Amino acid sequence: MMKKIELRFRNVDDKIVKFELDNPVDPIDPVVVNEAMDTIIAENVFTSSGGDLLTKESARIVQQLVEEIELT
């Protein structure tokens, strides 16, 4: 099962911008995630087509199960 952490922010245009990181360290430490998101905003690490990131929207773990289908 593939696991990702999704960090979601609001930008200057009030649009949601998300960043996905594969294979996060388990278990997820909410304090570390929160601090990392604060740092991303404070240091203006990323920008988007709608401008700088202004606020944290949410963070979540996304798990995806991929099952191949055999073709004949």
N, CA, C and O atoms as a CHARMM CRD file, in Angstrom:
* protein
*
  288
    1    1 MET  N      0.85200  -1.17500   0.00000 PROA 1      0.00000
    2    1 MET  CA     0.00000   0.00000   0.00000 PROA 1      0.00000
    3    1 MET  C      0.89800   1.23800   0.00000 PROA 1      0.00000
    4    1 MET  O      1.81700   1.35800   0.81000 PROA 1      0.00000
    5    2 MET  N      0.61500   2.14100  -0.91400 PROA 2      0.00000
    6    2 MET  CA     1.39400   3.36400  -1.00500 PROA 2      0.00000
    7    2 MET  C      0.82600   4.41500  -0.04800 PROA 2      0.00000
    8    2 MET  O     -0.38500   4.62500   0.01300 PROA 2      0.00000
    9    3 LYS  N      1.71400   5.06400   0.68900 PROA 3      0.00000
   10    3 LYS  CA     1.30100   6.06600   1.66500 PROA 3      0.00000
   11    3 LYS  C      1.97000   7.38900   1.31900 PROA 3      0.00000
   12    3 LYS  O      3.14800   7.43000   0.96400 PROA 3      0.00000
   13    4 LYS  N      1.19900   8.47600   1.42900 PROA 4      0.00000
   14    4 LYS  CA     1.70400   9.82700   1.19900 PROA 4      0.00000
   15    4 LYS  C      1.19900  10.73300   2.30300 PROA 4      0.00000
   16    4 LYS  O      0.16700  10.47100   2.92200 PROA 4      0.00000
   17    5 ILE  N      1.94300  11.80700   2.54200 PROA 5      0.00000
   18    5 ILE  CA     1.42000  12.86100   3.39500 PROA 5      0.00000
   19    5 ILE  C      1.10700  14.03800   2.47100 PROA 5      0.00000
   20    5 ILE  O      1.90200  14.40000   1.60300 PROA 5      0.00000
   21    6 GLU  N     -0.05000  14.61300   2.67800 PROA 6      0.00000
   22    6 GLU  CA    -0.50200  15.72700   1.85000 PROA 6      0.00000
   23    6 GLU  C     -0.58700  16.97300   2.72800 PROA 6      0.00000
   24    6 GLU  O     -1.32400  17.00100   3.71400 PROA 6      0.00000
   25    7 LEU  N      0.17500  18.00000   2.35900 PROA 7      0.00000
   26    7 LEU  CA     0.16300  19.28000   3.07400 PROA 7      0.00000
   27    7 LEU  C     -0.62400  20.27500   2.23400 PROA 7      0.00000
   28    7 LEU  O     -0.30900  20.49800   1.06500 PROA 7      0.00000
   29    8 ARG  N     -1.64400  20.87000   2.83100 PROA 8      0.00000
   30    8 ARG  CA    -2.52000  21.77800   2.09100 PROA 8      0.00000
   31    8 ARG  C     -2.46200  23.17200   2.71200 PROA 8      0.00000
   32    8 ARG  O     -2.58000  23.34100   3.92500 PROA 8      0.00000
   33    9 PHE  N     -2.27600  24.16400   1.84000 PROA 9      0.00000
   34    9 PHE  CA    -2.14100  25.57100   2.24100 PROA 9      0.00000
   35    9 PHE  C     -3.12700  26.42000   1.45800 PROA 9      0.00000
   36    9 PHE  O     -3.64300  25.99300   0.42500 PROA 9      0.00000
   37   10 ARG  N     -3.39000  27.63400   1.95900 PROA 10     0.00000
   38   10 ARG  CA    -4.13500  28.65000   1.19700 PROA 10     0.00000
   39   10 ARG  C     -3.13400  29.69600   0.73600 PROA 10     0.00000
   40   10 ARG  O     -2.23000  30.09000   1.47400 PROA 10     0.00000
   41   11 ASN  N     -3.32200  30.14100  -0.52400 PROA 11     0.00000
   42   11 ASN  CA    -2.41300  31.14700  -1.07400 PROA 11     0.00000
   43   11 ASN  C     -3.07000  32.52300  -1.11100 PROA 11     0.00000
   44   11 ASN  O     -4.19100  32.69700  -0.63200 PROA 11     0.00000
   45   12 VAL  N     -2.37100  33.49300  -1.68000 PROA 12     0.00000
   46   12 VAL  CA    -2.85600  34.87300  -1.76500 PROA 12     0.00000
   47   12 VAL  C     -4.21300  34.95100  -2.45900 PROA 12     0.00000
   48   12 VAL  O     -5.06200  35.75400  -2.07200 PROA 12     0.00000
   49   13 ASP  N     -4.42200  34.12100  -3.48200 PROA 13     0.00000
   50   13 ASP  CA    -5.70300  34.10100  -4.21200 PROA 13     0.00000
   51   13 ASP  C     -6.79000  33.31600  -3.48100 PROA 13     0.00000
   52   13 ASP  O     -7.86800  33.10100  -4.03500 PROA 13     0.00000
   53   14 ASP  N     -6.52500  32.88100  -2.23600 PROA 14     0.00000
   54   14 ASP  CA    -7.45300  32.09600  -1.42400 PROA 14     0.00000
   55   14 ASP  C     -7.76800  30.74200  -2.07000 PROA 14     0.00000
   56   14 ASP  O     -8.86300  30.20700  -1.89700 PROA 14     0.00000
   57   15 LYS  N     -6.82300  30.20500  -2.79700 PROA 15     0.00000
   58   15 LYS  CA    -6.95000  28.86900  -3.40300 PROA 15     0.00000
   59   15 LYS  C     -6.13200  27.88700  -2.58100 PROA 15     0.00000
   60   15 LYS  O     -5.14500  28.26000  -1.94600 PROA 15     0.00000
   61   16 ILE  N     -6.55300  26.63100  -2.59900 PROA 16     0.00000
   62   16 ILE  CA    -5.80700  25.58800  -1.89400 PROA 16     0.00000
   63   16 ILE  C     -4.68000  25.08400  -2.78600 PROA 16     0.00000
   64   16 ILE  O     -4.87600  24.77500  -3.96100 PROA 16     0.00000
   65   17 VAL  N     -3.49400  25.01000  -2.19000 PROA 17     0.00000
   66   17 VAL  CA    -2.30400  24.47900  -2.85500 PROA 17     0.00000
   67   17 VAL  C     -1.86000  23.27900  -2.04100 PROA 17     0.00000
   68   17 VAL  O     -1.74000  23.36600  -0.81900 PROA 17     0.00000
   69   18 LYS  N     -1.61300  22.14700  -2.71500 PROA 18     0.00000
   70   18 LYS  CA    -1.19900  20.97100  -1.95800 PROA 18     0.00000
   71   18 LYS  C      0.14200  20.45100  -2.44600 PROA 18     0.00000
   72   18 LYS  O      0.49000  20.53500  -3.62400 PROA 18     0.00000
   73   19 PHE  N      0.87700  19.90900  -1.48300 PROA 19     0.00000
   74   19 PHE  CA     2.15400  19.26100  -1.74100 PROA 19     0.00000
   75   19 PHE  C      2.06200  17.85900  -1.18100 PROA 19     0.00000
   76   19 PHE  O      1.62600  17.67000  -0.04500 PROA 19     0.00000
   77   20 GLU  N      2.47000  16.87000  -1.96800 PROA 20     0.00000
   78   20 GLU  CA     2.43700  15.47900  -1.53700 PROA 20     0.00000
   79   20 GLU  C      3.86100  14.95300  -1.42200 PROA 20     0.00000
   80   20 GLU  O      4.69900  15.17600  -2.29600 PROA 20     0.00000
   81   21 LEU  N      4.11100  14.25700  -0.33300 PROA 21     0.00000
   82   21 LEU  CA     5.41300  13.64400  -0.10000 PROA 21     0.00000
   83   21 LEU  C      5.21500  12.14700   0.06500 PROA 21     0.00000
   84   21 LEU  O      4.39400  11.71300   0.87400 PROA 21     0.00000
   85   22 ASP  N      5.95900  11.35700  -0.69300 PROA 22     0.00000
   86   22 ASP  CA     5.84700   9.90100  -0.63400 PROA 22     0.00000
   87   22 ASP  C      6.55900   9.34600   0.59700 PROA 22     0.00000
   88   22 ASP  O      7.53000   9.91600   1.09500 PROA 22     0.00000
   89   23 ASN  N      6.04000   8.21700   1.06700 PROA 23     0.00000
   90   23 ASN  CA     6.67300   7.42400   2.13300 PROA 23     0.00000
   91   23 ASN  C      7.07900   8.24000   3.35900 PROA 23     0.00000
   92   23 ASN  O      8.26000   8.28500   3.70100 PROA 23     0.00000
   93   24 PRO  N      6.12500   8.88100   4.02200 PROA 24     0.00000
   94   24 PRO  CA     6.46800   9.65700   5.22000 PROA 24     0.00000
   95   24 PRO  C      6.94100   8.73600   6.34500 PROA 24     0.00000
   96   24 PRO  O      6.60100   7.55400   6.38600 PROA 24     0.00000
   97   25 VAL  N      7.72600   9.30300   7.25100 PROA 25     0.00000
   98   25 VAL  CA     8.19900   8.55500   8.41300 PROA 25     0.00000
   99   25 VAL  C      6.99800   8.16500   9.26100 PROA 25     0.00000
  100   25 VAL  O      6.11800   8.98000   9.53600 PROA 25     0.00000
  101   26 ASP  N      6.98100   6.91000   9.66500 PROA 26     0.00000
  102   26 ASP  CA     5.86500   6.39500  10.46500 PROA 26     0.00000
  103   26 ASP  C      6.36900   6.12200  11.87500 PROA 26     0.00000
  104   26 ASP  O      7.44400   5.53600  12.00100 PROA 26     0.00000
  105   27 PRO  N      5.69400   6.49100  12.91900 PROA 27     0.00000
  106   27 PRO  CA     4.40800   7.17700  12.93300 PROA 27     0.00000
  107   27 PRO  C      4.57000   8.67600  12.65100 PROA 27     0.00000
  108   27 PRO  O      5.62000   9.26900  12.90200 PROA 27     0.00000
  109   28 ILE  N      3.51900   9.24800  12.13400 PROA 28     0.00000
  110   28 ILE  CA     3.49600  10.67700  11.83600 PROA 28     0.00000
  111   28 ILE  C      3.39300  11.45400  13.14800 PROA 28     0.00000
  112   28 ILE  O      2.54900  11.15800  13.99400 PROA 28     0.00000
  113   29 ASP  N      4.25600  12.44100  13.30200 PROA 29     0.00000
  114   29 ASP  CA     4.23000  13.29100  14.48900 PROA 29     0.00000
  115   29 ASP  C      3.53800  14.60800  14.11500 PROA 29     0.00000
  116   29 ASP  O      4.11600  15.41800  13.39100 PROA 29     0.00000
  117   30 PRO  N      2.31600  14.83000  14.59400 PROA 30     0.00000
  118   30 PRO  CA     1.57100  16.03900  14.24300 PROA 30     0.00000
  119   30 PRO  C      2.31300  17.33200  14.60400 PROA 30     0.00000
  120   30 PRO  O      2.16900  18.33300  13.90200 PROA 30     0.00000
  121   31 VAL  N      3.09200  17.32800  15.66900 PROA 31     0.00000
  122   31 VAL  CA     3.84300  18.51800  16.07000 PROA 31     0.00000
  123   31 VAL  C      4.88700  18.85200  15.00600 PROA 31     0.00000
  124   31 VAL  O      5.05900  20.01700  14.64600 PROA 31     0.00000
  125   32 VAL  N      5.58100  17.83700  14.50800 PROA 32     0.00000
  126   32 VAL  CA     6.60500  18.04100  13.47800 PROA 32     0.00000
  127   32 VAL  C      5.96500  18.53200  12.18100 PROA 32     0.00000
  128   32 VAL  O      6.49800  19.43000  11.52900 PROA 32     0.00000
  129   33 VAL  N      4.83100  17.95200  11.80500 PROA 33     0.00000
  130   33 VAL  CA     4.13000  18.37300  10.58800 PROA 33     0.00000
  131   33 VAL  C      3.70000  19.83300  10.71300 PROA 33     0.00000
  132   33 VAL  O      3.88600  20.62300   9.78700 PROA 33     0.00000
  133   34 ASN  N      3.13300  20.18000  11.84300 PROA 34     0.00000
  134   34 ASN  CA     2.68600  21.54900  12.09100 PROA 34     0.00000
  135   34 ASN  C      3.85100  22.54000  12.01900 PROA 34     0.00000
  136   34 ASN  O      3.73600  23.59900  11.40300 PROA 34     0.00000
  137   35 GLU  N      4.96500  22.18900  12.65000 PROA 35     0.00000
  138   35 GLU  CA     6.14200  23.06200  12.63000 PROA 35     0.00000
  139   35 GLU  C      6.71200  23.18700  11.21900 PROA 35     0.00000
  140   35 GLU  O      7.12300  24.27300  10.81200 PROA 35     0.00000
  141   36 ALA  N      6.73800  22.09500  10.47800 PROA 36     0.00000
  142   36 ALA  CA     7.24300  22.12600   9.10100 PROA 36     0.00000
  143   36 ALA  C      6.37800  23.03700   8.23500 PROA 36     0.00000
  144   36 ALA  O      6.90100  23.81500   7.43700 PROA 36     0.00000
  145   37 MET  N      5.06100  22.94400   8.38900 PROA 37     0.00000
  146   37 MET  CA     4.16000  23.79300   7.61100 PROA 37     0.00000
  147   37 MET  C      4.34200  25.26300   7.99300 PROA 37     0.00000
  148   37 MET  O      4.31400  26.13400   7.12300 PROA 37     0.00000
  149   38 ASP  N      4.52800  25.54600   9.28200 PROA 38     0.00000
  150   38 ASP  CA     4.79400  26.92400   9.72400 PROA 38     0.00000
  151   38 ASP  C      6.07600  27.46100   9.08800 PROA 38     0.00000
  152   38 ASP  O      6.13100  28.61300   8.65700 PROA 38     0.00000
  153   39 THR  N      7.09900  26.61700   9.03400 PROA 39     0.00000
  154   39 THR  CA     8.38200  27.01500   8.44600 PROA 39     0.00000
  155   39 THR  C      8.24000  27.28500   6.95500 PROA 39     0.00000
  156   39 THR  O      8.79600  28.25400   6.43900 PROA 39     0.00000
  157   40 ILE  N      7.49600  26.42900   6.26600 PROA 40     0.00000
  158   40 ILE  CA     7.26700  26.62000   4.82800 PROA 40     0.00000
  159   40 ILE  C      6.64500  27.98300   4.56400 PROA 40     0.00000
  160   40 ILE  O      7.04200  28.68200   3.63200 PROA 40     0.00000
  161   41 ILE  N      5.67300  28.35900   5.38000 PROA 41     0.00000
  162   41 ILE  CA     5.00900  29.66000   5.21400 PROA 41     0.00000
  163   41 ILE  C      5.95500  30.80400   5.61100 PROA 41     0.00000
  164   41 ILE  O      6.10500  31.77300   4.86700 PROA 41     0.00000
  165   42 ALA  N      6.58200  30.69000   6.76800 PROA 42     0.00000
  166   42 ALA  CA     7.41200  31.77700   7.29900 PROA 42     0.00000
  167   42 ALA  C      8.61600  32.07400   6.40400 PROA 42     0.00000
  168   42 ALA  O      9.00400  33.23200   6.24600 PROA 42     0.00000
  169   43 GLU  N      9.20100  31.03400   5.82200 PROA 43     0.00000
  170   43 GLU  CA    10.40500  31.22300   5.01600 PROA 43     0.00000
  171   43 GLU  C     10.08700  31.33000   3.52600 PROA 43     0.00000
  172   43 GLU  O     10.98800  31.42300   2.69200 PROA 43     0.00000
  173   44 ASN  N      8.79600  31.31600   3.20500 PROA 44     0.00000
  174   44 ASN  CA     8.35200  31.45800   1.81800 PROA 44     0.00000
  175   44 ASN  C      9.07800  30.45900   0.89700 PROA 44     0.00000
  176   44 ASN  O      9.60300  30.81400  -0.15900 PROA 44     0.00000
  177   45 VAL  N      9.08100  29.20300   1.34800 PROA 45     0.00000
  178   45 VAL  CA     9.81100  28.14300   0.65500 PROA 45     0.00000
  179   45 VAL  C      9.23600  27.88400  -0.73300 PROA 45     0.00000
  180   45 VAL  O      9.98800  27.69600  -1.69000 PROA 45     0.00000
  181   46 PHE  N      7.92300  27.87200  -0.85100 PROA 46     0.00000
  182   46 PHE  CA     7.25700  27.59700  -2.11600 PROA 46     0.00000
  183   46 PHE  C      6.34700  28.75800  -2.48400 PROA 46     0.00000
  184   46 PHE  O      5.92100  29.52700  -1.62200 PROA 46     0.00000
  185   47 THR  N      6.06200  28.87100  -3.74700 PROA 47     0.00000
  186   47 THR  CA     5.04700  29.81500  -4.20300 PROA 47     0.00000
  187   47 THR  C      4.13500  29.05200  -5.15400 PROA 47     0.00000
  188   47 THR  O      4.41200  27.90200  -5.49500 PROA 47     0.00000
  189   48 SER  N      3.07900  29.67100  -5.56900 PROA 48     0.00000
  190   48 SER  CA     2.13500  29.01700  -6.47700 PROA 48     0.00000
  191   48 SER  C      1.69300  30.02600  -7.52800 PROA 48     0.00000
  192   48 SER  O      2.01500  31.21100  -7.43400 PROA 48     0.00000
  193   49 SER  N      0.96400  29.56200  -8.51700 PROA 49     0.00000
  194   49 SER  CA     0.46900  30.48000  -9.55300 PROA 49     0.00000
  195   49 SER  C     -0.46900  31.52600  -8.95900 PROA 49     0.00000
  196   49 SER  O     -0.68500  32.57800  -9.56000 PROA 49     0.00000
  197   50 GLY  N     -1.02700  31.24100  -7.77900 PROA 50     0.00000
  198   50 GLY  CA    -1.91300  32.18500  -7.10100 PROA 50     0.00000
  199   50 GLY  C     -1.21000  32.99900  -6.04300 PROA 50     0.00000
  200   50 GLY  O     -1.86100  33.62600  -5.20800 PROA 50     0.00000
  201   51 GLY  N      0.13100  32.99900  -6.06400 PROA 51     0.00000
  202   51 GLY  CA     0.88400  33.79800  -5.10900 PROA 51     0.00000
  203   51 GLY  C      1.44800  32.98600  -3.96200 PROA 51     0.00000
  204   51 GLY  O      1.37700  31.75700  -3.95300 PROA 51     0.00000
  205   52 ASP  N      2.00700  33.69400  -2.99700 PROA 52     0.00000
  206   52 ASP  CA     2.64100  33.05900  -1.84100 PROA 52     0.00000
  207   52 ASP  C      1.62600  32.29000  -1.00300 PROA 52     0.00000
  208   52 ASP  O      0.42700  32.56600  -1.03500 PROA 52     0.00000
  209   53 LEU  N      2.14000  31.31900  -0.25400 PROA 53     0.00000
  210   53 LEU  CA     1.31100  30.56700   0.68200 PROA 53     0.00000
  211   53 LEU  C      1.13400  31.41800   1.93800 PROA 53     0.00000
  212   53 LEU  O      2.09500  31.97600   2.46700 PROA 53     0.00000
  213   54 LEU  N     -0.11600  31.50800   2.40700 PROA 54     0.00000
  214   54 LEU  CA    -0.40500  32.37300   3.55500 PROA 54     0.00000
  215   54 LEU  C     -0.76300  31.62500   4.82400 PROA 54     0.00000
  216   54 LEU  O     -0.31100  31.98700   5.91000 PROA 54     0.00000
  217   55 THR  N     -1.58100  30.57500   4.69200 PROA 55     0.00000
  218   55 THR  CA    -2.06200  29.86100   5.88600 PROA 55     0.00000
  219   55 THR  C     -2.08700  28.35800   5.65400 PROA 55     0.00000
  220   55 THR  O     -2.10600  27.87600   4.52100 PROA 55     0.00000
  221   56 LYS  N     -2.08500  27.63300   6.77500 PROA 56     0.00000
  222   56 LYS  CA    -2.22800  26.17600   6.71700 PROA 56     0.00000
  223   56 LYS  C     -3.71300  25.85800   6.57100 PROA 56     0.00000
  224   56 LYS  O     -4.55000  26.44600   7.25600 PROA 56     0.00000
  225   57 GLU  N     -4.03000  24.93900   5.69000 PROA 57     0.00000
  226   57 GLU  CA    -5.41000  24.48400   5.51600 PROA 57     0.00000
  227   57 GLU  C     -5.59900  23.14900   6.23700 PROA 57     0.00000
  228   57 GLU  O     -6.50900  23.00300   7.05400 PROA 57     0.00000
  229   58 SER  N     -4.73000  22.17000   5.93100 PROA 58     0.00000
  230   58 SER  CA    -4.83900  20.84900   6.55800 PROA 58     0.00000
  231   58 SER  C     -3.62200  20.01600   6.19000 PROA 58     0.00000
  232   58 SER  O     -2.83800  20.37400   5.31200 PROA 58     0.00000
  233   59 ALA  N     -3.48900  18.90600   6.87900 PROA 59     0.00000
  234   59 ALA  CA    -2.48000  17.90500   6.55400 PROA 59     0.00000
  235   59 ALA  C     -3.14900  16.55500   6.74900 PROA 59     0.00000
  236   59 ALA  O     -3.93400  16.36700   7.67800 PROA 59     0.00000
  237   60 ARG  N     -2.83200  15.61600   5.86200 PROA 60     0.00000
  238   60 ARG  CA    -3.47300  14.30900   5.98500 PROA 60     0.00000
  239   60 ARG  C     -2.61000  13.23000   5.35600 PROA 60     0.00000
  240   60 ARG  O     -1.76800  13.48700   4.49600 PROA 60     0.00000
  241   61 ILE  N     -2.85000  12.02400   5.81600 PROA 61     0.00000
  242   61 ILE  CA    -2.18800  10.84700   5.26100 PROA 61     0.00000
  243   61 ILE  C     -3.13500  10.25200   4.23400 PROA 61     0.00000
  244   61 ILE  O     -4.32200  10.06100   4.49900 PROA 61     0.00000
  245   62 VAL  N     -2.59600   9.96100   3.06400 PROA 62     0.00000
  246   62 VAL  CA    -3.38400   9.35700   1.99300 PROA 62     0.00000
  247   62 VAL  C     -2.77100   7.99500   1.70300 PROA 62     0.00000
  248   62 VAL  O     -1.57800   7.89000   1.41900 PROA 62     0.00000
  249   63 GLN  N     -3.59200   6.95300   1.77700 PROA 63     0.00000
  250   63 GLN  CA    -3.12800   5.60600   1.46500 PROA 63     0.00000
  251   63 GLN  C     -3.85200   5.12200   0.22800 PROA 63     0.00000
  252   63 GLN  O     -5.06400   5.28600   0.08500 PROA 63     0.00000
  253   64 GLN  N     -3.08200   4.52300  -0.66100 PROA 64     0.00000
  254   64 GLN  CA    -3.66500   4.06500  -1.91700 PROA 64     0.00000
  255   64 GLN  C     -3.24100   2.62300  -2.14600 PROA 64     0.00000
  256   64 GLN  O     -2.05900   2.28400  -2.08000 PROA 64     0.00000
  257   65 LEU  N     -4.20900   1.80600  -2.41100 PROA 65     0.00000
  258   65 LEU  CA    -3.94400   0.41100  -2.72900 PROA 65     0.00000
  259   65 LEU  C     -4.06200   0.25500  -4.23200 PROA 65     0.00000
  260   65 LEU  O     -5.10900   0.53000  -4.81800 PROA 65     0.00000
  261   66 VAL  N     -2.98200  -0.18700  -4.84900 PROA 66     0.00000
  262   66 VAL  CA    -2.96100  -0.36400  -6.29500 PROA 66     0.00000
  263   66 VAL  C     -2.89700  -1.85700  -6.57400 PROA 66     0.00000
  264   66 VAL  O     -2.01700  -2.55800  -6.07400 PROA 66     0.00000
  265   67 GLU  N     -3.82600  -2.32900  -7.36700 PROA 67     0.00000
  266   67 GLU  CA    -3.86200  -3.73900  -7.72100 PROA 67     0.00000
  267   67 GLU  C     -3.88000  -3.86600  -9.22600 PROA 67     0.00000
  268   67 GLU  O     -4.79600  -3.38000  -9.88900 PROA 67     0.00000
  269   68 GLU  N     -2.86400  -4.52200  -9.76500 PROA 68     0.00000
  270   68 GLU  CA    -2.73900  -4.69400 -11.21300 PROA 68     0.00000
  271   68 GLU  C     -3.81400  -5.67400 -11.71400 PROA 68     0.00000
  272   68 GLU  O     -4.18000  -6.62500 -11.02300 PROA 68     0.00000
  273   69 ILE  N     -4.29000  -5.42200 -12.89800 PROA 69     0.00000
  274   69 ILE  CA    -5.24900  -6.30700 -13.56400 PROA 69     0.00000
  275   69 ILE  C     -4.50400  -6.98300 -14.69900 PROA 69     0.00000
  276   69 ILE  O     -3.91200  -6.31800 -15.55000 PROA 69     0.00000
  277   70 GLU  N     -4.53500  -8.29600 -14.70600 PROA 70     0.00000
  278   70 GLU  CA    -3.85000  -9.03700 -15.74200 PROA 70     0.00000
  279   70 GLU  C     -4.60500  -8.93300 -17.04600 PROA 70     0.00000
  280   70 GLU  O     -5.79500  -9.24300 -17.11000 PROA 70     0.00000
  281   71 LEU  N     -3.92400  -8.50000 -18.08000 PROA 71     0.00000
  282   71 LEU  CA    -4.53700  -8.36500 -19.39300 PROA 71     0.00000
  283   71 LEU  C     -4.15500  -9.57100 -20.25000 PROA 71     0.00000
  284   71 LEU  O     -3.03300 -10.07200 -20.17900 PROA 71     0.00000
  285   72 THR  N     -5.09900 -10.01900 -21.04800 PROA 72     0.00000
  286   72 THR  CA    -4.81200 -11.18000 -21.91300 PROA 72     0.00000
  287   72 THR  C     -4.85600 -10.79900 -23.37000 PROA 72     0.00000
  288   72 THR  O     -4.63900 -11.64700 -24.23600 PROA 72     0.00000
